[in-house]
Amino acid sequence: MEGGTMASNVQSVDDASSVSAAEAGPPRSRRAADAAAAKRRSRNRKLKKMIWPLVSTLSVVVFLGAWQIAASTEAVNPLFTSSPSRAVEAFRDLVDRGELWPNLWISAQEFLIGFGLAVVVGIPLGILIGWYRPVEAVFSPFVTFMNSIPRIALLPLLIIWIGIGVPLKITIVFLGAVIAILINTIAGMKALDQQLLTMARSFKASDFQIFRTIALPGSVPFILSGLRFGLGHSLVGVVVGEMFASNQGIGHIIAVAGNTFQTDLVFVGVVIIASFGLLFTWLLARLEQRFESWRKP
């Protein structure tokens, strides 16, 4: 009897061991399958990140190639459309004549000073207008008035008041950018969560503490949007000011080239201005990424 009991116990131990081994097997295989699936997903994400820039680059190359072929076969009139090769040649001539860098520096100087002043004035003033009701009551009519009129309409008055020169273009750039920055900053302050503000004040938080912990993180996305809009308005201000009230700068080169039917040189100026915009848009995007990483808990 004891022998039968011992045999059954041994059999039970063997069965338990086999069950444990069977149960231990699938989790390991599942973990391996999950790891392989995770690797595939990571690889697919990397491929997608690589594919879309390649598609964008390919679309630009195809467009430029079609443009070049159309101009070379005279399917379109080269006098009005130029071609990529002629634009490159015009760019080289501009560099060889020593006209590019002085005019580029003038345009960059007007843009950087005007846009910088707009940032320095627009963000603090927008915060004050959005935060304090009396300040809003004072400045709101002027902001609304300036936003309702195109800044180019003020150009004759600005020429009379300031004269033709670099200060005029800086003023045009400033006026173009500061309104966009102001309006978006005010909107950011108005969009703050009122329940959070009420709760913070109930805990006797100071205005500085509320601004640092609630207002600033909540309004920065709006401020960055304002900077993007202001950037576009600033570039328009540079070009318009130099086209109509200057004898130097990239805008002046575009105006002279347009009046003399140098289409290739017009495209060169347009590409230079667009490159300015792309560069600063990229910088703002990097700044936004930094903010998002800082904002995460």
C-alpha positions in Angstrom: 0.0 0.0 0.0 2.8 2.3 0.9 4.5 1.5 -2.4 1.4 2.5 -4.3 1.2 5.7 -2.4 4.8 6.5 -3.1 4.4 5.8 -6.8 1.3 8.0 -6.9 3.3 10.8 -5.2 6.2 10.5 -7.6 3.7 10.6 -10.5 2.1 13.7 -9.0 5.4 15.4 -8.7 6.3 14.5 -12.3 2.9 15.8 -13.5 3.4 19.1 -11.6 6.8 19.5 -13.0 5.6 19.0 -16.5 2.7 21.4 -15.9 5.1 24.0 -14.5 7.4 23.6 -17.5 4.4 23.9 -19.9 3.2 27.0 -18.1 6.7 28.5 -18.1 7.1 28.0 -21.9 4.3 30.3 -23.3 5.2 33.4 -21.3 8.8 33.3 -22.6 7.5 32.8 -26.2 5.0 35.7 -25.7 7.7 37.9 -24.3 9.9 37.1 -27.3 6.9 37.8 -29.7 6.1 41.1 -27.9 9.8 42.1 -28.2 9.8 41.3 -31.9 6.6 43.2 -32.5 8.0 46.2 -30.6 11.1 46.1 -32.8 8.9 45.9 -35.9 6.9 48.9 -34.8 10.0 50.9 -34.0 11.4 50.1 -37.4 8.2 51.0 -39.1 8.1 54.4 -37.3 11.7 55.1 -38.4 10.8 54.2 -42.0 7.8 56.5 -41.9 10.0 59.3 -40.6 12.4 58.7 -43.5 9.8 58.2 -46.2 7.8 61.5 -45.8 10.9 63.8 -46.1 12.0 61.8 -49.1 8.5 62.2 -50.6 8.6 66.0 -50.0 12.1 66.2 -51.5 11.1 64.1 -54.5 8.1 66.4 -55.2 10.3 69.5 -55.2 12.8 67.8 -57.5 10.0 66.7 -59.9 8.6 70.2 -59.9 11.9 71.8 -60.6 12.6 69.3 -63.4 9.3 69.8 -65.0 9.8 73.6 -64.8 13.2 73.3 -66.4 11.9 71.0 -69.2 9.0 73.4 -69.9 11.3 76.4 -70.1 14.0 74.6 -72.2 11.4 73.3 -74.8 9.7 76.8 -74.7 6.4 75.2 -73.8 6.1 78.3 -71.7 7.7 81.7 -72.4 11.0 81.9 -70.6 10.7 85.7 -70.5 7.8 85.4 -68.0 8.7 82.1 -66.2 12.5 81.9 -66.3 13.9 78.5 -65.3 15.8 77.0 -62.4 19.1 77.1 -64.4 18.7 80.7 -65.3 17.8 81.6 -61.7 21.0 79.8 -60.5 23.0 81.8 -63.1 21.4 85.0 -61.9 22.3 84.2 -58.4 25.9 83.6 -59.4 26.0 87.0 -61.2 24.6 88.7 -58.2 27.4 87.2 -56.0 30.1 88.0 -58.6 29.0 91.6 -58.8 29.2 91.9 -55.0 25.6 93.0 -54.7 24.2 90.1 -52.7 25.8 90.4 -49.3 25.4 94.1 -48.8 21.7 94.0 -49.7 21.2 90.8 -47.8 22.7 92.4 -44.7 20.5 95.4 -45.0 17.4 93.3 -45.2 18.5 91.0 -42.4 19.3 94.0 -40.2 15.8 95.6 -40.8 14.1 92.3 -40.1 16.0 91.3 -37.0 15.7 94.8 -35.3 12.1 95.2 -36.3 11.0 91.7 -35.3 13.1 91.8 -32.1 11.4 95.1 -31.0 8.0 93.6 -31.8 8.8 90.6 -29.5 10.1 92.8 -26.7 7.1 95.1 -26.8 4.3 92.7 -27.9 4.7 89.9 -25.4 4.9 91.9 -22.2 2.2 94.4 -23.3 0.0 91.5 -24.4 0.4 89.8 -21.0 -0.5 93.1 -19.2 -3.6 93.7 -21.5 -4.8 90.1 -21.0 -4.1 90.1 -17.2 -5.3 93.5 -16.1 -8.7 94.8 -17.0 -7.7 98.6 -16.7 -4.8 98.1 -19.1 -7.1 96.3 -21.5 -9.5 99.2 -21.4 -6.7 101.7 -22.3 -5.0 99.8 -25.1 -7.8 97.6 -26.6 -9.1 100.4 -29.0 -5.6 101.0 -30.4 -4.9 97.3 -30.9 -8.3 96.8 -32.7 -7.7 99.9 -34.9 -4.2 98.8 -35.9 -5.4 95.3 -36.6 -8.2 96.5 -38.9 -6.0 98.4 -41.3 -3.3 97.1 -43.6 0.1 98.5 -42.5 1.0 99.4 -46.1 -1.7 102.1 -45.9 0.4 103.9 -43.3 3.5 103.9 -45.6 2.9 107.5 -47.0 2.6 108.8 -43.5 5.6 106.9 -42.3 7.7 108.3 -45.1 6.6 111.9 -44.2 7.3 111.3 -40.5 10.5 109.2 -40.6 11.9 109.6 -44.2 13.3 107.0 -46.5 16.0 104.9 -44.9 16.6 101.9 -42.6 14.5 103.3 -39.7 11.4 103.4 -42.0 11.7 99.7 -42.9 12.3 98.8 -39.2 9.1 100.6 -38.3 7.1 98.8 -41.0 8.5 95.4 -39.8 7.7 96.3 -36.2 4.1 97.4 -36.9 3.5 94.3 -39.0 4.7 91.9 -36.3 3.7 93.5 -33.1 0.0 93.4 -33.7 0.0 89.7 -34.4 2.1 89.0 -31.3 -0.1 91.2 -29.2 -3.4 89.6 -30.3 -2.2 86.0 -29.8 -0.6 86.8 -26.4 -3.9 88.5 -25.2 -5.8 85.4 -26.5 -3.5 83.1 -24.5 -4.1 85.0 -21.3 -7.8 85.1 -21.9 -7.9 81.3 -22.5 -6.4 80.4 -19.1 -8.4 78.0 -17.0 -10.4 80.2 -14.6 -11.0 77.4 -12.2 -7.2 76.9 -11.7 -6.9 80.7 -11.2 -9.6 80.7 -8.6 -8.2 77.7 -6.8 -4.7 79.3 -6.8 -6.1 82.6 -5.4 -8.0 80.6 -2.7 -4.7 79.2 -1.5 -3.3 82.8 -1.2 -0.9 82.5 -4.2 0.7 85.7 -5.3 0.3 87.1 -8.8 3.9 86.1 -9.6 3.3 82.5 -8.5 0.1 82.3 -10.5 1.8 83.7 -13.6 4.8 81.4 -13.3 2.9 78.2 -12.6 -0.4 78.7 -14.6 -0.4 81.7 -16.9 3.0 81.3 -18.5 2.7 77.5 -19.3 -0.9 78.1 -20.5 -0.2 81.1 -22.7 3.2 80.1 -24.3 1.5 78.1 -27.2 -0.5 81.2 -28.1 2.6 83.3 -27.9 4.5 81.0 -30.2 1.6 81.1 -32.7 1.8 84.9 -32.5 5.5 84.7 -33.3 4.8 82.6 -36.3 2.2 85.0 -37.7 4.5 88.0 -36.8 7.3 86.4 -38.7 5.3 86.3 -41.9 4.1 89.9 -41.4 7.7 91.0 -40.8 9.0 89.5 -44.0 6.2 91.2 -45.9 7.1 94.5 -44.3 10.8 94.1 -45.3 9.9 93.4 -48.9 7.2 96.1 -49.2 9.3 98.7 -47.5 12.3 98.1 -49.7 10.2 97.9 -52.9 8.5 101.2 -52.5 10.8 103.3 -50.2 14.4 102.1 -50.6 17.4 101.9 -52.9 18.9 98.9 -51.3 17.9 95.5 -49.9 16.5 92.3 -51.3 13.1 94.0 -51.9 14.7 96.7 -53.9 16.5 94.0 -56.1 13.1 92.4 -56.7 11.5 95.7 -57.6 14.2 96.7 -60.1 14.3 93.2 -61.6 10.5 93.2 -62.1 10.5 96.6 -63.7 13.2 95.4 -66.2 11.7 92.0 -66.9 14.5 90.1 -65.2 12.3 87.2 -64.1 15.2 85.0 -63.1 16.5 87.7 -60.7 13.0 88.1 -59.2 12.9 84.4 -58.4 16.3 84.7 -56.8 15.0 87.4 -54.5 11.8 85.5 -53.7 13.9 82.4 -52.8 16.1 84.4 -50.5 13.1 85.9 -48.6 11.5 82.4 -48.4 14.8 81.0 -47.0 14.7 83.6 -44.3 11.2 82.5 -43.4 12.0 78.8 -43.5 15.0 79.3 -41.2 13.2 81.3 -38.6 10.2 79.0 -38.8 12.5 76.1 -38.1 14.0 77.9 -35.1 10.5 78.6 -33.7 9.6 75.0 -34.2 12.7 73.9 -32.2 11.7 76.4 -29.5 8.2 75.0 -29.4 9.7 71.5 -29.0 11.9 72.7 -26.1 8.8 74.2 -24.4 6.8 71.0 -24.8 9.5 68.9 -23.2 9.8 71.4 -20.4 6.0 71.5 -20.0 5.7 67.7 -19.5 5.7 66.6 -15.8 
